[in-house]
Amino acid sequence: MLSTDLNISEQEFSIIDQELVLDQDNKLSINELKKIVKKTQRIYLCSDGDMEPLEDRSSGYYKLVPTQGAPLLEISGVKMHISKGTDPFTSASEMSQQAVRKGDKVLDCCSGLGYAAIAAHRLGASEVLTIELSPQVIGLRAQNPWSKDLGNDGIVQRQGSSYELIGTMPSISFDSVIHDPPRFSLAGELYSEEFYREICRVLRPGGRLFHYTGNPHVVKKGSSFVDGVIRRLKAAGFKNVVKVEHLMGVSAQKK
């Protein structure tokens, strides 16, 4: 039994004349399979007889990395998901559960592979608006079987800057927000009080936020960085700001 959709399902395939037959157009020789098995940190797309790694080197190095479940996104050597002791889709789903309730209209900032947006939709959100800036990430997720549900009715995808687009959105128009920005050194504006005020503005009173902040040791022990995030969230109009250690972030509620 093999999985050709990255652990979503398994099926049987035949080996004929020393080749693994995936379908009429895609057959892999034993030598090709030996090369793949050595590349433990890569995922390959087999199409029309060609086999290419799922990666993009046009600007930095973006790739999908295999796990026991859903693949994770890695950018220039930095993993964009919580994967230690869990599955990237599972951890993203737990982030959504921190904020999303059935019937919510949800804003998902910096969506990456879209796992949190898909999870929010499955939790019963009435609508999910998901924003991703990087065309490289959008290209990779288009090839990722775990991201295909982004095309479902009720999920709206936009490409662009969350920092810029949120200013165009009506006030009190969302029930919950999932904010999973790149690390501070790459996108400091997404950790600013100004941006937090915009999140607060678009949330309805009592609306909920989950904000991924990073490194679990930093979140657990506290630091000037995480403490600064908490101070800015409170200054922006949030209450009940609580560290969520196992998800490397904080939850909060609009006053």
Backbone as CSV, one residue per row, in Angstrom:
resi,resn,N_x,N_y,N_z,CA_x,CA_y,CA_z,C_x,C_y,C_z
1,MET,0.838,-1.190,0.000,0.000,0.000,0.000,0.882,1.252,0.000
2,LEU,0.535,2.188,-0.863,1.280,3.436,-0.963,0.318,4.622,-0.953
3,SER,0.824,5.756,-0.499,0.062,6.995,-0.573,0.701,7.901,-1.618
4,THR,-0.095,8.341,-2.565,0.386,9.291,-3.577,-0.212,10.674,-3.359
5,ASP,-0.950,10.849,-2.252,-1.534,12.152,-1.941,-1.106,12.630,-0.557
6,LEU,0.116,12.291,-0.177,0.755,12.785,1.048,-0.026,12.392,2.302
7,ASN,-0.317,11.106,2.398,-0.894,10.488,3.601,-2.386,10.736,3.795
8,ILE,-3.063,11.251,2.791,-4.519,11.387,2.898,-5.187,10.030,2.686
9,SER,-4.659,9.253,1.742,-5.219,7.928,1.458,-4.107,6.988,1.026
10,GLU,-4.421,5.700,0.950,-3.470,4.692,0.471,-4.155,3.799,-0.550
11,GLN,-3.378,3.267,-1.494,-3.906,2.310,-2.452,-2.778,1.410,-2.939
12,GLU,-3.144,0.359,-3.624,-2.165,-0.599,-4.138,-1.737,-0.222,-5.550
13,PHE,-0.448,-0.422,-5.821,0.096,-0.186,-7.154,0.893,-1.416,-7.585
14,SER,1.068,-1.564,-8.880,1.774,-2.721,-9.426,3.227,-2.382,-9.737
15,ILE,4.081,-3.409,-9.651,5.456,-3.305,-10.127,5.588,-4.227,-11.328
16,ILE,5.860,-3.623,-12.485,5.954,-4.371,-13.736,7.300,-4.043,-14.393
17,ASP,8.064,-5.078,-14.722,9.363,-4.900,-15.384,10.260,-3.920,-14.616
18,GLN,10.331,-4.136,-13.299,11.194,-3.327,-12.437,10.790,-1.845,-12.400
19,GLU,9.495,-1.580,-12.640,8.998,-0.212,-12.564,7.733,-0.167,-11.706
20,LEU,7.645,0.853,-10.879,6.422,1.104,-10.125,5.466,1.867,-11.028
21,VAL,4.310,1.298,-11.292,3.341,1.886,-12.220,2.305,2.675,-11.418
22,LEU,2.411,4.002,-11.497,1.437,4.858,-10.814,0.175,5.015,-11.651
23,ASP,0.377,5.227,-12.948,-0.728,5.259,-13.917,-0.111,5.088,-15.295
24,GLN,-0.913,5.243,-16.309,-0.436,4.975,-17.669,0.727,5.879,-18.065
25,ASP,0.750,7.119,-17.544,1.768,8.083,-17.950,2.931,8.207,-16.967
26,ASN,2.816,7.566,-15.814,3.838,7.752,-14.783,4.315,6.419,-14.233
27,LYS,5.562,6.079,-14.578,6.200,4.846,-14.128,7.587,5.194,-13.592
28,LEU,7.908,4.682,-12.424,9.187,4.994,-11.788,10.050,3.742,-11.727
29,SER,11.261,3.879,-12.238,12.184,2.754,-12.200,12.719,2.561,-10.781
30,ILE,13.308,1.389,-10.550,13.903,1.107,-9.249,14.978,2.137,-8.922
31,ASN,15.783,2.513,-9.907,16.840,3.499,-9.680,16.272,4.854,-9.282
32,GLU,15.167,5.247,-9.925,14.529,6.521,-9.571,13.989,6.483,-8.146
33,LEU,13.412,5.346,-7.781,12.872,5.199,-6.428,13.992,5.250,-5.386
34,LYS,15.151,4.682,-5.714,16.280,4.713,-4.785,16.760,6.144,-4.560
35,LYS,16.702,6.972,-5.605,17.102,8.369,-5.465,16.128,9.126,-4.570
36,ILE,14.843,8.852,-4.745,13.825,9.540,-3.952,13.945,9.188,-2.483
37,VAL,14.147,7.912,-2.204,14.131,7.468,-0.805,15.258,8.108,-0.001
38,LYS,16.313,8.559,-0.665,17.419,9.221,0.016,17.110,10.687,0.329
39,LYS,16.141,11.248,-0.380,15.779,12.664,-0.198,14.632,12.763,0.805
40,THR,14.957,12.553,2.073,13.909,12.424,3.086,13.212,13.742,3.416
41,GLN,13.791,14.873,3.016,13.199,16.173,3.317,12.588,16.827,2.083
42,ARG,12.268,16.012,1.093,11.657,16.550,-0.125,10.406,15.767,-0.487
43,ILE,9.515,16.460,-1.167,8.311,15.852,-1.745,8.394,16.051,-3.253
44,TYR,8.049,15.003,-3.991,8.155,15.056,-5.447,6.777,14.988,-6.096
45,LEU,6.640,15.756,-7.179,5.431,15.710,-8.002,5.753,14.926,-9.263
46,CYS,5.002,13.854,-9.494,5.188,13.027,-10.681,4.042,13.321,-11.642
47,SER,4.379,13.869,-12.814,3.349,14.260,-13.776,3.890,14.123,-15.196
48,ASP,3.115,13.493,-16.045,3.491,13.302,-17.463,4.876,12.680,-17.603
49,GLY,5.188,11.765,-16.713,6.449,11.045,-16.791,7.631,11.760,-16.175
50,ASP,7.453,13.011,-15.755,8.532,13.768,-15.129,8.338,13.810,-13.618
51,MET,9.444,13.894,-12.905,9.398,13.932,-11.455,10.202,15.134,-10.972
52,GLU,9.510,16.089,-10.307,10.158,17.313,-9.853,9.851,17.546,-8.378
53,PRO,10.823,18.069,-7.624,10.556,18.376,-6.212,9.576,19.539,-6.092
54,LEU,8.730,19.489,-5.074,7.800,20.586,-4.808,8.559,21.686,-4.064
55,GLU,9.139,22.576,-4.852,9.932,23.667,-4.294,9.944,24.833,-5.259
56,ASP,10.337,25.995,-4.753,10.426,27.210,-5.558,11.666,27.969,-5.124
57,ARG,12.596,28.165,-6.049,13.847,28.858,-5.748,13.921,30.224,-6.424
58,SER,12.775,30.735,-6.868,12.769,32.002,-7.601,13.155,33.184,-6.720
59,SER,12.807,33.119,-5.448,13.138,34.175,-4.495,13.219,33.538,-3.121
60,GLY,14.433,33.236,-2.650,14.576,32.414,-1.461,14.390,30.953,-1.835
61,TYR,14.160,30.120,-0.836,14.004,28.689,-1.075,12.760,28.207,-0.337
62,TYR,11.706,27.999,-1.089,10.421,27.556,-0.559,10.224,26.085,-0.930
63,LYS,9.831,25.273,0.043,9.558,23.880,-0.296,8.554,23.267,0.671
64,LEU,7.911,22.196,0.228,7.077,21.379,1.086,7.928,20.247,1.632
65,VAL,7.782,19.988,2.929,8.573,18.961,3.616,7.629,17.891,4.144
66,PRO,7.956,16.606,3.925,7.055,15.538,4.381,7.038,15.390,5.897
67,THR,5.889,14.971,6.430,5.745,14.582,7.825,4.935,13.278,7.831
68,GLN,4.568,12.812,9.008,3.718,11.631,9.095,2.278,11.948,8.690
69,GLY,1.955,13.228,8.595,0.615,13.647,8.190,0.710,14.657,7.061
70,ALA,0.188,15.847,7.297,0.228,16.904,6.285,1.644,17.459,6.146
71,PRO,2.038,17.861,4.929,3.373,18.439,4.758,3.452,19.813,5.410
72,LEU,4.662,20.213,5.767,4.866,21.552,6.296,5.578,22.403,5.258
73,LEU,5.435,23.708,5.416,6.099,24.673,4.550,7.409,25.096,5.203
74,GLU,8.467,25.084,4.407,9.772,25.547,4.880,10.255,26.650,3.956
75,ILE,10.690,27.757,4.542,11.177,28.891,3.754,12.608,29.195,4.172
76,SER,13.532,29.002,3.237,14.956,29.248,3.483,15.430,28.593,4.771
77,GLY,15.000,27.345,4.975,15.440,26.551,6.110,14.632,26.723,7.377
78,VAL,13.658,27.641,7.385,12.846,27.895,8.573,11.485,27.221,8.410
79,LYS,11.121,26.355,9.352,9.836,25.662,9.300,8.723,26.621,9.711
80,MET,7.651,26.647,8.918,6.550,27.573,9.138,5.398,26.968,9.930
81,HIS,5.572,25.748,10.443,4.494,25.071,11.163,5.031,24.438,12.439
82,ILE,4.129,24.221,13.391,4.448,23.393,14.552,4.336,21.945,14.110
83,SER,5.424,21.196,14.219,5.398,19.812,13.750,5.963,18.824,14.769
84,LYS,6.729,19.306,15.754,7.330,18.405,16.725,6.247,17.809,17.622
85,GLY,6.119,16.490,17.580,5.146,15.811,18.412,3.713,15.958,17.948
86,THR,3.527,16.545,16.799,2.179,16.711,16.273,2.241,16.741,14.756
87,ASP,1.139,17.098,14.144,1.023,17.168,12.695,0.695,18.623,12.333
88,PRO,1.287,19.177,11.266,1.039,20.581,10.941,-0.441,20.924,10.771
89,PHE,-1.208,20.023,10.193,-2.633,20.296,10.024,-3.339,20.283,11.379
90,THR,-2.948,19.360,12.238,-3.549,19.270,13.571,-3.257,20.516,14.394
91,SER,-2.008,20.969,14.382,-1.658,22.157,15.171,-2.375,23.399,14.638
92,ALA,-2.491,23.513,13.316,-3.231,24.642,12.735,-4.705,24.572,13.112
93,SER,-5.248,23.359,13.157,-6.643,23.185,13.557,-6.851,23.622,14.999
94,GLU,-5.878,23.315,15.862,-5.978,23.716,17.267,-5.908,25.231,17.413
95,MET,-5.145,25.886,16.549,-5.118,27.349,16.554,-6.500,27.900,16.217
96,SER,-7.134,27.339,15.199,-8.470,27.788,14.818,-9.455,27.596,15.958
97,GLN,-9.340,26.476,16.652,-10.264,26.183,17.750,-10.153,27.193,18.879
98,GLN,-8.995,27.836,19.007,-8.821,28.843,20.048,-9.733,30.049,19.828
99,ALA,-10.073,30.326,18.564,-10.803,31.557,18.252,-12.164,31.333,17.599
100,VAL,-12.298,30.300,16.796,-13.452,30.163,15.902,-14.597,29.398,16.557
101,ARG,-15.808,29.915,16.343,-17.021,29.241,16.788,-17.947,29.046,15.574
102,LYS,-18.849,28.090,15.678,-19.779,27.805,14.583,-20.553,29.058,14.203
103,GLY,-20.626,29.321,12.919,-21.340,30.487,12.422,-20.501,31.730,12.282
104,ASP,-19.249,31.694,12.741,-18.382,32.872,12.691,-18.030,33.286,11.274
105,LYS,-17.833,34.575,11.110,-17.145,35.093,9.939,-15.698,35.311,10.362
106,VAL,-14.767,34.681,9.658,-13.380,34.571,10.122,-12.424,35.282,9.167
107,LEU,-11.467,35.987,9.735,-10.345,36.541,8.986,-9.104,35.742,9.328
108,ASP,-8.442,35.209,8.303,-7.220,34.425,8.481,-6.077,35.184,7.825
109,CYS,-5.237,35.827,8.640,-4.112,36.600,8.115,-2.893,35.699,7.917
110,CYS,-2.181,35.899,6.811,-0.932,35.180,6.553,-1.192,33.677,6.539
111,SER,-1.993,33.209,5.607,-2.559,31.856,5.675,-1.611,30.737,5.305
112,GLY,-0.499,31.018,4.620,0.435,29.947,4.272,-0.226,28.883,3.414
113,LEU,-0.169,27.639,3.866,-0.775,26.532,3.118,-2.280,26.436,3.332
114,GLY,-2.827,27.297,4.187,-4.279,27.362,4.335,-4.882,26.396,5.332
115,TYR,-4.054,25.751,6.128,-4.573,24.731,7.043,-5.533,25.326,8.083
116,ALA,-5.188,26.490,8.650,-6.059,27.094,9.663,-7.379,27.536,9.056
117,ALA,-7.341,28.055,7.838,-8.573,28.479,7.166,-9.488,27.289,6.901
118,ILE,-8.912,26.193,6.440,-9.691,24.981,6.187,-10.287,24.469,7.491
119,ALA,-9.487,24.485,8.548,-9.980,24.030,9.857,-11.123,24.907,10.343
120,ALA,-11.006,26.230,10.166,-12.072,27.146,10.583,-13.363,26.841,9.834
121,HIS,-13.247,26.565,8.554,-14.413,26.210,7.740,-15.050,24.929,8.248
122,ARG,-14.229,23.952,8.592,-14.739,22.673,9.096,-15.381,22.825,10.478
123,LEU,-14.952,23.842,11.232,-15.556,24.099,12.540,-16.943,24.724,12.419
124,GLY,-17.315,25.084,11.200,-18.652,25.631,10.980,-18.690,27.118,10.727
125,ALA,-17.540,27.733,10.432,-17.525,29.157,10.102,-18.431,29.418,8.893
126,SER,-19.156,30.514,8.937,-20.048,30.840,7.824,-19.268,31.344,6.619
127,GLU,-18.139,32.008,6.894,-17.267,32.493,5.817,-15.865,32.686,6.363
128,VAL,-14.866,32.350,5.557,-13.468,32.548,5.935,-12.790,33.351,4.828
129,LEU,-12.258,34.498,5.193,-11.444,35.286,4.276,-9.990,35.035,4.627
130,THR,-9.238,34.451,3.704,-7.862,34.063,3.988,-6.911,34.817,3.068
131,ILE,-5.850,35.379,3.647,-4.935,36.266,2.923,-3.519,35.694,2.957
132,GLU,-2.877,35.655,1.807,-1.476,35.230,1.715,-0.745,36.163,0.751
133,LEU,0.406,36.647,1.167,1.180,37.582,0.355,2.015,36.889,-0.711
134,SER,2.661,35.777,-0.373,3.703,35.196,-1.217,3.151,34.405,-2.396
135,PRO,3.510,34.780,-3.623,3.097,33.971,-4.783,3.762,32.599,-4.786
136,GLN,4.964,32.507,-4.177,5.644,31.213,-4.093,4.856,30.250,-3.217
137,VAL,4.375,30.740,-2.084,3.580,29.897,-1.187,2.271,29.506,-1.866
138,ILE,1.633,30.445,-2.524,0.370,30.152,-3.212,0.587,29.101,-4.296
139,GLY,1.712,29.177,-4.982,2.015,28.178,-6.012,2.212,26.796,-5.426
140,LEU,2.910,26.707,-4.289,3.137,25.412,-3.655,1.843,24.822,-3.109
141,ARG,1.016,25.649,-2.504,-0.208,25.092,-1.926,-1.187,24.635,-3.002
142,ALA,-1.052,25.192,-4.206,-1.889,24.722,-5.312,-1.557,23.280,-5.685
143,GLN,-0.340,22.822,-5.326,0.092,21.457,-5.607,-0.054,20.542,-4.388
144,ASN,-0.510,21.088,-3.279,-0.584,20.340,-2.024,-1.986,19.757,-1.822
145,PRO,-2.130,18.441,-1.796,-3.463,17.846,-1.627,-4.164,18.277,-0.336
146,TRP,-3.396,18.585,0.693,-3.994,18.990,1.973,-4.573,20.395,1.915
147,SER,-4.251,21.152,0.879,-4.746,22.528,0.745,-5.932,22.648,-0.200
148,LYS,-6.348,21.542,-0.817,-7.357,21.631,-1.871,-8.699,22.170,-1.385
149,ASP,-9.011,21.975,-0.090,-10.300,22.448,0.418,-10.385,23.967,0.514
150,LEU,-9.299,24.661,0.232,-9.361,26.120,0.143,-10.299,26.555,-0.979
151,GLY,-10.557,25.656,-1.914,-11.460,25.964,-3.011,-12.932,25.767,-2.681
152,ASN,-13.233,25.332,-1.473,-14.624,25.079,-1.096,-15.424,26.370,-0.980
153,ASP,-16.728,26.271,-1.214,-17.620,27.406,-0.996,-17.526,27.840,0.462
154,GLY,-17.478,29.135,0.679,-17.374,29.652,2.039,-15.975,30.090,2.402
155,ILE,-14.992,29.771,1.556,-13.618,30.236,1.768,-13.252,31.174,0.619
156,VAL,-12.859,32.387,0.967,-12.467,33.392,-0.024,-10.969,33.619,0.096
157,GLN,-10.237,33.426,-1.001,-8.790,33.585,-0.990,-8.405,34.919,-1.621
158,ARG,-7.484,35.627,-0.935,-6.962,36.860,-1.501,-5.447,36.851,-1.410
159,GLN,-4.811,37.337,-2.452,-3.361,37.496,-2.425,-3.038,38.949,-2.147
160,GLY,-2.167,39.176,-1.191,-1.769,40.536,-0.868,-1.246,40.633,0.543
161,SER,-0.976,41.851,0.965,-0.440,42.134,2.287,-1.582,42.266,3.288
162,SER,-1.557,41.460,4.328,-2.564,41.587,5.389,-2.506,42.976,6.014
163,TYR,-1.306,43.512,6.145,-1.112,44.834,6.742,-1.844,45.904,5.927
164,GLU,-1.797,45.776,4.609,-2.449,46.766,3.747,-3.941,46.482,3.568
165,LEU,-4.288,45.223,3.368,-5.675,44.887,3.052,-6.623,45.106,4.224
166,ILE,-6.135,44.906,5.456,-7.045,45.030,6.596,-7.605,46.450,6.704
167,GLY,-6.855,47.436,6.240,-7.322,48.821,6.282,-8.493,49.090,5.352
168,THR,-8.707,48.208,4.387,-9.817,48.373,3.434,-11.087,47.668,3.904
169,MET,-11.019,46.966,5.023,-12.151,46.155,5.480,-13.053,46.949,6.413
170,PRO,-14.363,46.709,6.365,-15.297,47.426,7.236,-15.059,47.105,8.709
171,SER,-15.374,48.050,9.564,-15.285,47.823,11.008,-16.316,46.783,11.440
172,ILE,-16.046,46.144,12.575,-16.892,45.118,13.210,-17.508,44.163,12.178
173,SER,-16.656,43.611,11.313,-17.148,42.728,10.246,-16.743,41.270,10.419
174,PHE,-15.948,40.953,11.473,-15.530,39.571,11.713,-15.806,39.178,13.163
175,ASP,-16.068,37.893,13.346,-16.265,37.348,14.691,-14.968,36.827,15.291
176,SER,-14.038,36.412,14.442,-12.782,35.851,14.932,-11.675,36.072,13.912
177,VAL,-10.452,36.127,14.428,-9.264,36.350,13.598,-8.191,35.346,13.988
178,ILE,-7.570,34.737,12.991,-6.391,33.900,13.181,-5.221,34.644,12.538
179,HIS,-4.204,34.923,13.336,-3.071,35.719,12.862,-1.788,34.910,13.040
180,ASP,-1.227,34.442,11.920,-0.051,33.565,11.937,1.034,34.182,11.058
181,PRO,1.650,35.287,11.533,2.590,36.024,10.685,3.951,35.361,10.583
182,PRO,4.752,35.768,9.588,6.155,35.350,9.556,6.867,35.884,10.802
183,ARG,8.092,35.407,11.030,8.822,35.861,12.210,9.015,37.385,12.171
184,PHE,9.217,37.953,13.336,9.262,39.407,13.502,10.305,40.052,12.589
185,SER,11.465,39.414,12.422,12.539,40.003,11.620,12.143,40.171,10.151
186,LEU,11.152,39.399,9.701,10.706,39.478,8.309,9.491,40.368,8.122
187,ALA,8.677,40.534,9.178,7.432,41.287,9.031,7.061,41.940,10.359
188,GLY,7.915,42.813,10.850,7.683,43.445,12.139,6.397,44.239,12.208
189,GLU,5.953,44.771,11.058,4.722,45.567,11.055,3.502,44.751,11.459
190,LEU,3.567,43.434,11.280,2.430,42.572,11.631,2.371,42.278,13.130
191,TYR,3.352,42.793,13.880,3.368,42.681,15.341,3.190,44.055,16.002
192,SER,2.855,45.054,15.218,2.783,46.419,15.728,1.438,46.712,16.375
193,GLU,1.440,47.682,17.274,0.169,48.110,17.890,-0.785,48.635,16.823
194,GLU,-0.248,49.291,15.807,-1.081,49.802,14.720,-1.859,48.669,14.043
195,PHE,-1.170,47.565,13.762,-1.860,46.445,13.112,-2.849,45.791,14.073
196,TYR,-2.455,45.660,15.349,-3.372,45.080,16.333,-4.630,45.929,16.475
197,ARG,-4.483,47.239,16.363,-5.667,48.113,16.419,-6.588,47.863,15.230
198,GLU,-5.997,47.574,14.080,-6.811,47.264,12.901,-7.554,45.939,13.084
199,ILE,-6.876,44.941,13.667,-7.554,43.677,13.962,-8.722,43.930,14.911
200,CYS,-8.467,44.729,15.941,-9.516,45.039,16.910,-10.676,45.776,16.232
201,ARG,-10.355,46.681,15.338,-11.390,47.462,14.643,-12.328,46.570,13.828
202,VAL,-11.762,45.581,13.118,-12.610,44.756,12.249,-13.357,43.673,13.022
203,LEU,-12.960,43.431,14.282,-13.659,42.448,15.102,-14.917,43.046,15.717
204,ARG,-15.927,42.216,15.844,-17.120,42.628,16.576,-16.817,42.603,18.079
205,PRO,-17.577,43.349,18.897,-17.367,43.301,20.353,-17.422,41.869,20.872
206,GLY,-16.424,41.488,21.674,-16.351,40.120,22.170,-15.682,39.166,21.204
207,GLY,-15.288,39.668,20.030,-14.635,38.825,19.034,-13.311,38.281,19.535
208,ARG,-12.894,37.159,18.989,-11.724,36.424,19.497,-10.570,36.433,18.495
209,LEU,-9.365,36.426,19.057,-8.129,36.403,18.267,-7.224,35.298,18.773
210,PHE,-6.630,34.537,17.830,-5.457,33.733,18.176,-4.293,34.246,17.345
211,HIS,-3.190,34.529,18.026,-2.008,35.133,17.408,-0.806,34.221,17.657
212,TYR,-0.299,33.595,16.589,0.915,32.788,16.686,2.101,33.731,16.859
213,THR,2.940,33.449,17.867,4.090,34.319,18.119,5.432,33.619,17.957
214,GLY,5.450,32.277,17.994,6.709,31.588,17.740,7.218,30.774,18.900
215,ASN,8.517,30.574,18.901,9.286,29.735,19.821,8.576,29.381,21.126
216,PRO,8.317,28.089,21.376,7.576,27.690,22.580,8.295,28.018,23.876
217,HIS,9.631,27.981,23.864,10.390,28.287,25.081,10.256,29.762,25.436
218,VAL,10.225,30.602,24.395,10.053,32.035,24.625,8.672,32.312,25.193
219,VAL,7.639,31.670,24.620,6.277,31.880,25.099,6.140,31.406,26.540
220,LYS,6.744,30.265,26.850,6.600,29.684,28.185,7.300,30.515,29.243
221,LYS,8.536,30.886,28.982,9.333,31.577,29.990,9.048,33.074,30.026
222,GLY,8.511,33.573,28.927,8.287,35.007,28.846,9.525,35.701,28.323
223,SER,9.359,36.802,27.658,10.487,37.559,27.139,9.999,38.956,26.846
224,SER,10.946,39.844,26.622,10.553,41.202,26.275,9.719,41.194,24.995
225,PHE,10.016,40.256,24.088,9.267,40.197,22.831,7.811,39.803,23.060
226,VAL,7.578,38.652,23.714,6.201,38.194,23.929,5.457,39.134,24.871
227,ASP,6.150,39.603,25.903,5.520,40.568,26.803,5.139,41.840,26.050
228,GLY,5.972,42.213,25.080,5.653,43.380,24.256,4.423,43.140,23.398
229,VAL,4.301,41.939,22.841,3.101,41.582,22.073,1.859,41.724,22.953
230,ILE,1.940,41.194,24.155,0.793,41.236,25.075,0.445,42.684,25.434
231,ARG,1.453,43.503,25.719,1.205,44.910,26.043,0.535,45.639,24.887
232,ARG,1.020,45.378,23.674,0.459,46.070,22.513,-0.966,45.615,22.231
233,LEU,-1.245,44.322,22.418,-2.612,43.836,22.232,-3.564,44.503,23.223
234,LYS,-3.133,44.612,24.480,-3.978,45.265,25.484,-4.184,46.740,25.144
235,ALA,-3.120,47.398,24.709,-3.226,48.813,24.348,-4.134,49.017,23.141
236,ALA,-4.197,47.998,22.284,-5.009,48.094,21.068,-6.486,47.822,21.314
237,GLY,-6.825,47.336,22.516,-8.232,47.132,22.836,-8.631,45.701,23.124
238,PHE,-7.652,44.859,23.446,-7.940,43.452,23.745,-7.886,43.192,25.244
239,LYS,-8.656,42.216,25.690,-8.646,41.754,27.067,-8.429,40.239,27.076
240,ASN,-8.288,39.682,28.265,-8.105,38.229,28.410,-6.984,37.714,27.506
241,VAL,-5.880,38.434,27.481,-4.734,38.045,26.651,-3.942,36.982,27.410
242,VAL,-3.941,35.768,26.859,-3.383,34.618,27.571,-2.392,33.876,26.677
243,LYS,-1.231,33.505,27.241,-0.277,32.685,26.496,-0.832,31.271,26.326
244,VAL,-0.691,30.735,25.129,-1.076,29.347,24.840,0.209,28.627,24.470
245,GLU,0.846,28.026,25.479,2.212,27.551,25.327,2.358,26.497,24.239
246,HIS,1.460,25.494,24.214,1.665,24.381,23.279,1.437,24.790,21.840
247,LEU,0.793,25.939,21.614,0.575,26.427,20.251,1.463,27.627,19.937
248,MET,2.383,27.936,20.852,3.368,28.998,20.631,2.714,30.338,20.298
249,GLY,1.659,30.688,21.019,0.989,31.942,20.722,0.193,32.456,21.887
250,VAL,-0.669,33.437,21.590,-1.528,34.033,22.609,-2.949,34.115,22.075
251,SER,-3.904,33.986,22.979,-5.311,34.200,22.630,-5.764,35.492,23.289
252,ALA,-6.756,36.131,22.698,-7.242,37.412,23.224,-8.686,37.615,22.768
253,GLN,-9.334,38.600,23.413,-10.729,38.906,23.095,-10.880,40.421,23.031
254,LYS,-11.676,40.887,22.078,-11.939,42.322,21.985,-12.808,42.754,23.153
255,LYS,-12.471,43.898,23.733,-13.243,44.433,24.862,-14.669,44.771,24.424
